[in-house]
Amino acid sequence: MDILLIRHAPAEDRDVFAQTGAPDELRPLTARGIERMQHAARGLMTLALPIERLISSPLLRARHTAELIAPSLEIRHIDVEPVLSPESPTAATIDWLRKQPRVEALALVGHEPNLGELLECLLHDRALGNTPFKKGGAALLRFNEGIAAGQGQLVWFLSPGILRALAD
């Protein structure tokens, strides 16, 4: 089974958005973030990933990112999962992943530092704090057996710039 991890595209500045009085969960992507993610999504398309499920954090910026990449992954339906929220512990996310129906590949759209910690735990069995995702970046992990901490193999880890370059 493959798991594609994708960090949401660039969103509005946290402090500036907080001044609107709206909750952070509603912080949207920037116009430039949308444009750059659409370009990066075309780069994802060149990798011919057989993604069967696309699952997003419930926060607006992650859901919008999932909507931007869904066509490139040939996904018609996006699932929203609270365990991908920024406050969710990595162990809960791994436990949730273990319980998912087996598919060839699924994609998760989430946040930092969660995605970096999840990547490290799936590869090394513990978070080291050394693998941050850039906004719009992605990593592909492969599991030959079941999903468990320390059992993943890194296939690739690409910055948003490289994803955009693949589209050109």
N, C-alpha and C positions, 0 to 999 in steps of 0.2 A: 504494500500500500504506500502511496506517495501522499505527502502533505505539503501543500504550497502555503507558505506564510507570507502575507502581504501587509505592510504597514499602510495606514491611510495616507492619502495625499495631503499636501500642505493645507492647513486650515488657518482661519483668522487667528490673529494674535490673541492669546489667552487673556492677557490683562486688558487689552482694548475691548474685547468682547464682553468681559465681566462688567464693564461700565454700562452695558445695555441693560443689565439687571436680569437677563435671561440665563437659565442654567447652562453650565458648560456642555451638557449633553446635546444641546442644540447648536453648538458652535459649528458653523458651516465651513466648507472648503473655500479657498480663495479662487478668484477667476483664473489666476495663473496656475494654481494647484490643479484645477479641473483640466485646463489645457495640457499641462505636463503629464497628468495621469492618463489622459486619453492617448497621448503619444506613447507613453510607457506600455499601455495596454496593447497597442499594436505590436510592440516588441515582444510582449508575452505571447501573442498570437504566433509569432515566428518559431516559438519553441514547441509548438504542436503538443501542448499538454492535454492529456485525456481527463480533464477535470469533470467529475460527475456531480459534485455538490459544491456550492459556494455558500459559505457561512460567514456572517458578519456580526461584529459587536453591535449592540443596539444604538450606540451613539451616532448621531447624524453624520458626522464626518466619515465614519467607517462605512455606514450604509450607502452613502453617496459614492464613495470609492468603489464599493462592490457593484453598484449600478453602472459605473463607468467601465469596469473591466468585464462584466458579465457577457456582453456581446463577443468580445475577443476570445473568451473561454467557451463560447457557444452554450452558455447557461441561460435558461429562461426563468428560473425561480431562485430567489435568494432567501436562505433561511437566516433568521436573526436569533442569536444565542447570547443570553446574559453572561455566561461563563467567559465570554471574550471581552467583557467590560474591563476598564483599567484597574478597578479595585479587586478583581477576582484573583485569588492566589493561583500560582502556577500548578500546584498539586491538584487543585480542583479541575483545571483545564485538562491536565493529563488524564485524570480519572474519567472525565467526560469523553475525551477522545477514545479511550479504551473501550467505552460502551457503545460507540457509534457502529452502525452496520458497516461491514467490510465492503469497500468500493475500491476501484483501481486507484482513484485519487480524489482528494478533496482540497479545497482552498479555504483558508481562514483569513479574514480581514480584521485587523485589530490595531493595537496601540503599543507604544513604548512606555515603560521598559518591559512590559509583559511579553511581547514577542521575542525580544532578545533573551529574556530569562527562559522562556519556553524552549527556544532553539537550543540553548545551552543545556538545559535539563534533559531534553530528548537525545542530545548527542553525548553528553558527559555525565549525566546523572546528577548534576548540580549546577546552579547558576553561578557563574564566575564574574559577571558584570563586564565582560569584554567584547560583547557582540551586539552593539546597538544597530538597529535598523534605521536607515535614513527614511524620511517621509517618501512613500511611493516605492520603496525598495522591496525586494522579495527574495525568499529562499525556498529551495525545494529539498525536502527530506524524504528518504526512502526507508521503509521498514520491511525487512524480509519475513519477520515473524510478526507477532502482535505488537501493538504500540505500547511502549514502556520507556521509562526514563533510562537513558544510556544506551538504547537500542537503535537509535536512528543513525542513518548515514547521510552526510551532506552531499547532495548531488551538485548544487550550485547555490551561490549567494550573490545576488546582483544588485548593484546600486540603481537608483532610478535613471541615472545618466546612461548606464550601459543598456538598460531596457529601452530607453529612447533611441539609442544608437542602433539597436537591433531592428528598429522599425524603419530606419532610413535605408 
